[in-house]
Structures are given as C-alpha cells and as structure tokens.
C-alpha cells in the first residue's frame, strides 16, 4: 500500500514483533473522564487492526464510551485505533475552505481538518451537549496552535437538519455507531443537500460502495474488474466524494471491505 496515508511502521525489538502505530496526523492527549451518559477511557497499550492495513500496537489509546442501561452497560462510540484514524484520514487531509464536520466525537477529525492550511473555517455540528462539554473540559482544541484553534466553531444541532449560513466547501460526516449500516448513503445525500458541500467524505463510505457492489453481484477483487465495480458504484451514488481521485482508491475499498464489511 502506498505511503501517502502518513503511516510509518516502526519495528519493535525482536523478530516478528508488532509494529507501533505512528502517524503525522494530530493525536490529542486525552485523560479519563466519567460523565452522566458518556465515559472516556485511556488504555496504556493495545493491539488493534487498521482499516486497510494490518494490526498495530497503540499506546495511550483513548476511547469514548456511551453509558447505557443505567450504567450497567457501555458501548464504544469512538476510539483512537488505527481503524478509526485510517477510515477518516482521507477526508481530513483533503479538507479545504469552509469545512462542516457532522458529529464531534472525540474532536479528532475537526482538529485535523483545522490543521490543514487550505481550511478557512471548521463548523462542528453535535447533537449531544454532554459530548460537547466533555471534549471542551479535556481541552482537545486547546492543544492546537492558535491559528488552527480559531477556525473551529461548535454548533449544537441535528446533522440531518443543519443548514449553515454559508455553503460548505467540504463535508465530513461521522454520526454513526458502526462502520456499516443501512440508509447511510441517503443520509449523506441529505446532509450534502443541506450544506451544499462541494466535496464529501463520510465514515464508512467504502463499506457503502463495496456493499452495493456485492449486492449487485459485481466482482470485488484488487484487479481491473474490481476497479470497474467500485467506479460504477461511485458514479451511482451521485456524491462528489473525496477519495476516488487517488489512483489506488479502488484497491483501498477492496482491502477495507475484506476486513470490515459485514451485513448491515
């Protein structure tokens, strides 16, 4: 896989040892926190797979968890794993102009979008006030340089209904719990219509592309036939997606689908 993802494996001591996750993307420093309906944990060390790469050893891996059933159960909503980073990285790197981020999450995507020199403003739309408060208390955006930090505005609102005052140049959407689910393409099309975004990247778009190809019985292998399948589905979606401009994007879709595509 080409190295333009920014990931540089670093070998650890000993033959066959795991490689350490390293990236030039900004990784905020998080600390454990307990709220009423949300919790943030930090794991000192863990192994986790990538989106289209192999497993990595991750240090200080932070995770945002939703507390449910009166505290008797939790669900991981987002985490700083290689999979989460790789599956949003293309959109963050390509962001430009007025960038609308649907879903605050752990603030990672908004922060990395703001760090792009081509980005002039970042509007983050988040529905849950507790998430906004938690990320603010941790000081995620306070870790950014002033010129990047000053670009960010957080708006409490519904991602599926939000209409910005000025059109978006870039739309980055991640409002879903799982990487794959029904109705996602339609939801993104609605968000794009509301924001009038010129370019779009949404979490799990590779799963939507691959899932549609499989449903139609189209080949999905890292070859010319698989490339044609991916290109056909992208055209059918009718969205100005970020990603297809990369020459190896069809191969990335195939690799991600092999690891993560499950029945929705």
N, C-alpha and C positions, 0 to 999 in steps of 0.2 A: 504493500500500500504506500502511495507517495507520502512524503513527509510534510505536505502543506497543512496537515491538521495541527501542527505545532507540538505533537507528542514526540518526545525523545526518550526512548527506553534507556534506562541506566542499569547496567548489570550489577547485581549484588555479589558479595563474595561467595565463592563456592560454585562448583559445576551444577548446572540445571537449576540455579536459584531463580526465584521470581524476579521480575523487573519492577522497578519503582515507578510509580506514576509521576511524570514530570511534564509540565505544560507551561507555555509562556502566557497562557490565559491567567487573568487575575483570580486568585482564590482567597476570598476573605478569611479573616481569622474569626471563628465562631467560638462561643462558650456555651456550656449547658445552661438551659433555662426551662422553667416549668410555668406554663400559663394555665388558664382555666380549661381551654379546649385544645391547646397546642403545646408541644414539648419539643425542645431542641436538645439532641444528644450529640456528644463528640466521642467517637471511638478512636483510641490511640493508634490502632493498626488493624487493617483487614485486607483480605483479598477480594477483588471484585472484577468482573468482566467488563470489557469495553462494549461500545455499540457496534462498531465494525472492526474492532481489534481484539486481541486476546486479553487474558486477565492481567491485572496489575496489583502490586502491593501499594496500598494507600495509607498514608499516615494522617492522623488528625482528621478522620473522615466524619464530617458533620451531617446530621440528618434531621429533617423536620418531620415530626410525627403528629398525626391527628388523634387526640384522645377521645374515645367514644364509649358508649355504654356505661356512663357514669364512672369512667376511669378504669373499667375492667378490661378494656382492650385498646390497642393503639394500631394505627396504620401508618406506614411510612409514606409520606406525601412527596418528599423530595430528598435527595441526598447528593453529596459531592463525590459520587463514584465516577469511574471512567465512562460508564454508560451514559450517565446524566450529562457529563461535560461534552462528550463527543456528539451526543444527539441534539445539542443546542448550539454547538460551536460554529457551524457554518453560518447560521443566521446572525450570531453576534459579530463575527468577523466581517460580514458583508453589510452590516447596518450602515446607513448613511442618512443625512438630513434629519427631519423630524421622525423619530422612531417611537412607535407606540408598542409597549410591552403589555400584553394581556396576561395577568397573573404575576404577582410579586414573588411568590415562593420564598426562596432564601435570599433574593436580591441579586443573585449571581449573574443572571442574563442581563438585567438592567445595568448593573455595574460595568460589565464587559462591553455592552453597547456604548455606554457613555465614554468609555476609554478610546473609542475609535475616533480618529481625528475628523473623519468625514461626517460624524454625527453632530448635529447642532443642538438638538433637544431630545430628551427622553421623557415620555409620559407613561407612567406605570399605572395600570388600572387594576385595582384589587378590591374584591368584594368584602373580605373579612377584616374588620378593624383590629382584631387581636393579632393577626399576622402583621399588619402594618406597624402596630405598637411594638411587637417583639423584635422585628428587624430594625426598627428605629432604636430600641433600647440597646441592642447588641452593637449598634453603630457600624453597620456594614458599609453604608455610603460615606461615612466619616473617614473611612480608611483610604478613600480615593483622593487623588490630587484635586485641588480646588477647582481647576478648570473643568474636570470631569464631573465632580460632585455638583457643581452649579447647573449642570444641564438637566438634572433629574427632578421631576415633579411627580408626586404620588397622588392619584385621584381615587377616592373610594367610589366604586361603581360596578355595574354588571358588564362583563366583557362582551356579552351578546347584544347589549343595547347601547353601549357607549358610542357617542358621536363626538369627535374632537372639534374644537373651534377651527382648527386649520388641518387640512388634509395631511395624512401620513405619507412620508416617503418610504418608510419601512414598517412593516407589521411583524412582530414576533409574538407568537401565541403559544402559551402553555398553561391551560386551565384544567387539565385532566389528570386523574389519578394514575391511570395506566397508559402505557405507550401505545396501546392499540384499543380502539373502541368504535362502536357504530355511530354513524351520524357526524363524524368529525369533519369530513370534507364540507358538508353543508353548513356547519357552524362556522368554519373558517371563511367560507364564501360570504356569509352574513357579516362577519367582522370586517372583512375586506370591503364590502359594500358600504358599511357604516363609516369606516375610516378613510375610504377612497385611497387606500395604500397603493403605491406604485410597485412595491415588491413585498413578497410574503415568505416567511419561514415559520412553519408550525411544528410543534413537538409531535413526533410520530408520523411525519408526512411520508417517510419512506415505507412505513407499515401500511399506510393507506394505498400507496402506489403498488406495493408488492401484493397486498391483499386483493386489490381489484384485479390485478393480472392473474392471480391464482384462480379467482372466482370465474374468470373468463376462459380458464384453461390455457392461458398463454405461457410459453416457456419462460422460466425464471432462473437462468444459469448465467455465470460470468462469461458469456460469449455473444456473438452478434445477434442471435435470436433473442437472448435475454435483454440486450440493449434495445432492440426494437420494441419489445414488450413495455419496458419502462418508458420509453419515449412516447409510445402510444397513449399510455395512461396519463402521463403528464399533460399531454395535449387535451385529453378529455376532461381533465379537472378544470381547465379554464382559469387557472390562477397564475399570476406572474411569480412563480416560485423561485426562490434563491436555492441554488444547488445544481440545477441542470446545466448551468454554464460551465461547470467543471467537467473536463473530459472523462474523468473516471467516475462520475456520479452514478451511472447505471450499475457499475460494479459495486459501489458502496451500498446501493439499495439491495442488491443481491446478498451481500455479506451481512448487512443488518437483519434482513429478513430471515436468513438461515439461523440466526441466534435468537431473534426476538419475536418473530411473527407467530402469534397464536390466534386461535379462533376468537373473535370478538363476542 
